[in-house]
Amino acid sequence: MSPEMVMTIANQALEIVLLLTGVILLPALAVGLLVSMFQAATQLNEQTLSFIPKLAVTFITLMVAGSWLLQLLMTYTKRLIADIPMIIG
């Protein structure tokens, strides 16, 4: 196994991880920002007010995009397993 092949596999794995986490975390970040702006405007400093909407958006995002995320991860895993003979020798 050459160093270039190792770097290619690591690069693909990092791309998959960034894509998987980005799809889940970016909507929660946007909702957290909106709730924080609302809290600053109304001077409400309640911790659960920011936690519950982020949790709900994360859950909804997983329900909507979960099958696509799982398919993406399964495709990468199947490709990696299929390339084992080429990687080994």
Residue frames as a rotation matrix with the C-alpha (Angstrom) as fourth column:
MET 1
0.589 0.808 0.000 0.00
0.808 -0.589 0.000 0.00
0.000 0.000 -1.000 0.00
SER 2
-0.338 -0.743 0.577 1.49
0.740 -0.589 -0.326 3.29
0.582 0.317 0.749 -1.08
PRO 3
-0.710 0.024 -0.704 1.41
0.542 -0.620 -0.567 6.51
-0.450 -0.784 0.427 0.94
GLU 4
-0.901 0.406 -0.154 -0.66
-0.416 -0.706 0.573 8.14
0.124 0.580 0.805 -1.82
MET 5
-0.364 0.791 -0.491 -3.34
0.158 0.572 0.805 5.47
0.918 0.215 -0.333 -1.43
VAL 6
-0.375 0.168 -0.912 -3.43
0.924 0.147 -0.353 5.97
0.075 -0.975 -0.210 2.34
MET 7
-0.867 0.001 -0.499 -3.79
0.112 -0.974 -0.197 9.71
-0.486 -0.227 0.844 1.88
THR 8
-0.756 0.633 -0.166 -6.56
-0.355 -0.184 0.917 9.22
0.550 0.752 0.364 -0.68
ILE 9
-0.209 0.672 -0.710 -8.52
0.611 0.657 0.442 6.96
0.764 -0.341 -0.548 1.67
ALA 10
-0.478 -0.030 -0.878 -8.02
0.824 -0.361 -0.437 9.38
-0.303 -0.932 0.197 4.57
ASN 11
-0.969 0.112 -0.219 -9.07
-0.177 -0.937 0.302 12.32
-0.171 0.331 0.928 2.40
GLN 12
-0.509 0.826 -0.243 -12.25
-0.106 0.220 0.970 10.55
0.854 0.519 -0.025 1.29
ALA 13
-0.190 0.409 -0.892 -13.04
0.885 0.465 0.024 9.60
0.425 -0.785 -0.451 4.90
LEU 14
-0.721 -0.124 -0.682 -12.62
0.498 -0.777 -0.386 13.20
-0.482 -0.618 0.622 6.05
GLU 15
-0.896 0.439 -0.074 -14.85
-0.355 -0.606 0.712 14.46
0.267 0.664 0.699 3.24
ILE 16
-0.259 0.823 -0.506 -17.56
0.320 0.568 0.758 11.99
0.911 0.035 -0.411 4.23
VAL 17
-0.293 0.105 -0.950 -17.30
0.956 0.043 -0.290 12.95
0.011 -0.994 -0.113 7.91
LEU 18
-0.912 -0.073 -0.405 -17.47
0.113 -0.991 -0.075 16.67
-0.395 -0.114 0.911 7.12
LEU 19
-0.711 0.694 -0.114 -20.48
-0.323 -0.178 0.930 16.15
0.624 0.698 0.351 4.88
LEU 20
-0.172 0.657 -0.734 -22.30
0.620 0.651 0.438 13.99
0.765 -0.380 -0.520 7.42
THR 21
-0.349 -0.002 -0.937 -21.71
0.896 -0.294 -0.333 16.36
-0.275 -0.956 0.104 10.32
GLY 22
-0.986 -0.068 -0.149 -22.28
0.024 -0.960 0.281 19.50
-0.162 0.273 0.948 8.28
VAL 23
-0.526 0.849 -0.039 -25.73
0.013 0.054 0.998 18.40
0.850 0.525 -0.040 7.16
ILE 24
0.134 0.583 -0.801 -26.72
0.835 0.369 0.408 17.80
0.534 -0.724 -0.437 10.78
LEU 25
-0.221 -0.336 -0.915 -24.98
0.907 -0.415 -0.067 20.69
-0.358 -0.845 0.397 12.52
LEU 26
-0.933 -0.210 0.293 -25.53
0.321 -0.854 0.410 23.61
0.164 0.476 0.864 10.14
PRO 27
-0.085 0.952 0.294 -29.34
0.205 -0.272 0.940 23.76
0.975 0.140 -0.172 10.59
ALA 28
0.480 0.215 -0.851 -28.89
0.850 0.124 0.511 23.54
0.215 -0.969 -0.123 14.37
LEU 29
-0.557 -0.750 -0.357 -26.34
0.786 -0.615 0.063 26.35
-0.266 -0.246 0.932 14.19
ALA 30
-0.747 0.336 0.573 -28.73
0.176 -0.732 0.658 28.53
0.641 0.593 0.488 12.19
VAL 31
0.345 0.927 -0.148 -31.61
0.369 0.011 0.929 27.93
0.863 -0.375 -0.338 14.62
GLY 32
0.192 -0.366 -0.910 -29.32
0.978 -0.006 0.209 28.58
-0.082 -0.930 0.357 17.59
LEU 33
-0.847 -0.519 0.115 -28.30
0.531 -0.835 0.142 31.89
0.023 0.182 0.983 16.06
LEU 34
-0.377 0.795 0.475 -31.93
0.065 -0.489 0.870 32.90
0.924 0.359 0.133 15.46
VAL 35
0.543 0.575 -0.612 -32.93
0.620 0.217 0.754 31.94
0.566 -0.789 -0.238 19.00
SER 36
-0.210 -0.707 -0.675 -29.95
0.955 -0.296 0.012 33.83
-0.208 -0.642 0.738 20.44
MET 37
-0.879 -0.041 0.476 -30.94
0.233 -0.906 0.352 36.93
0.417 0.420 0.806 18.49
PHE 38
0.128 0.988 0.084 -34.49
0.156 -0.103 0.982 36.56
0.979 -0.112 -0.167 19.81
GLN 39
0.426 -0.025 -0.904 -33.17
0.885 0.221 0.410 36.17
0.190 -0.975 0.117 23.37
ALA 40
-0.654 -0.723 -0.223 -30.97
0.748 -0.662 -0.048 39.23
-0.113 -0.199 0.974 23.01
ALA 41
-0.671 0.454 0.586 -33.87
0.058 -0.756 0.652 41.29
0.739 0.471 0.481 21.66
THR 42
0.395 0.918 0.041 -36.28
-0.057 -0.020 0.998 40.24
0.917 -0.396 0.045 24.40
GLN 43
-0.314 -0.662 0.681 -33.67
-0.781 -0.228 -0.581 39.89
0.540 -0.714 -0.446 27.18
LEU 44
0.837 0.500 0.223 -34.80
-0.545 0.730 0.412 36.35
0.044 -0.466 0.883 27.99
ASN 45
-0.213 -0.972 -0.100 -31.92
-0.909 0.235 -0.343 34.34
0.357 0.018 -0.934 29.41
GLU 46
0.515 0.453 0.727 -33.42
-0.657 0.754 -0.004 30.89
-0.550 -0.476 0.686 29.62
GLN 47
-0.536 -0.841 0.074 -31.10
-0.628 0.456 0.631 27.99
-0.564 0.292 -0.772 28.73
THR 48
-0.413 0.414 0.811 -33.85
0.406 0.881 -0.243 25.62
-0.815 0.229 -0.532 27.61
LEU 49
0.575 0.652 -0.494 -35.19
-0.117 -0.532 -0.839 28.21
-0.810 0.540 -0.230 25.19
SER 50
0.156 -0.584 -0.796 -32.14
-0.973 -0.230 -0.022 27.70
-0.171 0.778 -0.605 22.99
PHE 51
-0.723 -0.523 0.451 -31.72
-0.497 0.847 0.188 23.97
-0.480 -0.088 -0.873 23.61
ILE 52
-0.102 0.789 0.605 -35.19
0.137 0.614 -0.777 22.70
-0.985 0.004 -0.171 22.68
PRO 53
0.757 0.403 -0.514 -35.41
-0.427 -0.289 -0.857 24.29
-0.494 0.868 -0.046 19.18
LYS 54
-0.109 -0.871 -0.480 -31.89
-0.994 0.092 0.059 23.08
-0.007 0.484 -0.875 18.30
LEU 55
-0.706 -0.095 0.702 -32.78
-0.276 0.949 -0.149 19.59
-0.652 -0.299 -0.696 19.46
ALA 56
0.305 0.918 0.255 -36.01
0.050 0.252 -0.967 19.64
-0.951 0.308 0.031 17.45
VAL 57
0.640 -0.116 -0.759 -34.28
-0.735 -0.381 -0.561 20.88
-0.224 0.917 -0.329 14.28
THR 58
-0.507 -0.862 -0.017 -31.54
-0.848 0.495 0.191 18.27
-0.156 0.111 -0.981 14.65
PHE 59
-0.463 0.425 0.778 -34.16
0.007 0.879 -0.476 15.54
-0.886 -0.215 -0.410 15.02
ILE 60
0.643 0.746 -0.174 -36.13
-0.123 -0.123 -0.985 16.79
-0.756 0.655 0.012 12.00
THR 61
0.260 -0.647 -0.717 -32.94
-0.961 -0.250 -0.122 17.03
-0.100 0.721 -0.686 9.94
LEU 62
-0.742 -0.542 0.395 -32.05
-0.532 0.834 0.144 13.45
-0.407 -0.103 -0.907 10.83
MET 63
-0.042 0.812 0.583 -35.54
0.153 0.582 -0.799 12.30
-0.987 0.056 -0.149 9.88
VAL 64
0.791 0.378 -0.481 -35.41
-0.342 -0.378 -0.860 14.10
-0.507 0.845 -0.170 6.52
ALA 65
0.438 -0.715 -0.545 -31.80
-0.846 -0.123 -0.518 13.50
0.304 0.688 -0.659 5.52
GLY 66
0.165 -0.399 0.902 -31.09
-0.723 0.573 0.386 10.32
-0.671 -0.716 -0.194 7.49
SER 67
0.721 0.149 0.677 -31.64
0.228 0.872 -0.434 7.91
-0.655 0.467 0.594 4.63
TRP 68
0.895 -0.437 0.089 -29.40
-0.072 -0.338 -0.938 9.96
0.440 0.834 -0.335 2.32
LEU 69
0.287 -0.816 0.502 -26.68
-0.953 -0.296 0.063 10.15
0.098 -0.496 -0.863 4.99
LEU 70
0.277 -0.125 0.953 -26.87
-0.390 0.891 0.230 6.41
-0.878 -0.436 0.198 5.58
GLN 71
0.922 0.081 0.378 -26.74
0.299 0.470 -0.831 5.73
-0.245 0.879 0.409 1.85
LEU 72
0.698 -0.710 0.091 -23.66
-0.511 -0.583 -0.632 7.94
0.502 0.394 -0.770 1.52
LEU 73
0.080 -0.667 0.741 -21.91
-0.950 0.174 0.258 6.15
-0.301 -0.725 -0.620 4.36
MET 74
0.482 0.166 0.860 -22.88
-0.074 0.986 -0.149 2.71
-0.873 0.008 0.488 3.05
THR 75
0.989 -0.140 0.050 -21.62
0.055 0.032 -0.998 3.56
0.138 0.990 0.039 -0.44
TYR 76
0.359 -0.909 0.213 -18.26
-0.846 -0.413 -0.338 4.66
0.395 -0.059 -0.917 0.95
THR 77
0.049 -0.318 0.947 -18.00
-0.759 0.604 0.242 1.56
-0.649 -0.730 -0.212 3.13
LYS 78
0.764 0.282 0.580 -18.91
0.113 0.827 -0.550 -0.82
-0.635 0.486 0.600 0.29
ARG 79
0.873 -0.485 -0.056 -16.38
-0.208 -0.267 -0.941 0.86
0.442 0.833 -0.334 -2.01
LEU 80
0.145 -0.848 0.510 -13.70
-0.983 -0.181 -0.020 0.61
0.110 -0.498 -0.860 0.68
ILE 81
0.194 -0.013 0.981 -14.42
-0.426 0.900 0.096 -3.08
-0.884 -0.437 0.169 1.31
ALA 82
0.938 0.184 0.294 -14.48
0.172 0.490 -0.855 -3.82
-0.302 0.852 0.428 -2.42
ASP 83
0.699 -0.715 0.016 -11.07
-0.421 -0.429 -0.799 -2.15
0.579 0.552 -0.601 -2.82
ILE 84
0.675 -0.451 0.583 -9.40
-0.536 0.242 0.808 -4.25
-0.506 -0.859 -0.078 -0.10
PRO 85
0.658 -0.480 0.579 -7.72
0.598 0.801 -0.016 -6.63
-0.457 0.357 0.815 -2.61
MET 86
0.587 -0.443 0.678 -6.27
0.462 -0.504 -0.730 -3.67
0.665 0.742 -0.091 -4.48
ILE 87
0.718 -0.292 0.632 -5.15
-0.599 -0.723 0.346 -2.02
0.356 -0.627 -0.693 -1.26
ILE 88
0.745 -0.411 0.525 -3.43
-0.204 0.610 0.766 -5.13
-0.635 -0.678 0.371 0.09
GLY 89
-0.215 -0.890 0.402 -1.52
0.171 0.371 0.913 -6.10
-0.961 0.265 0.072 -2.98
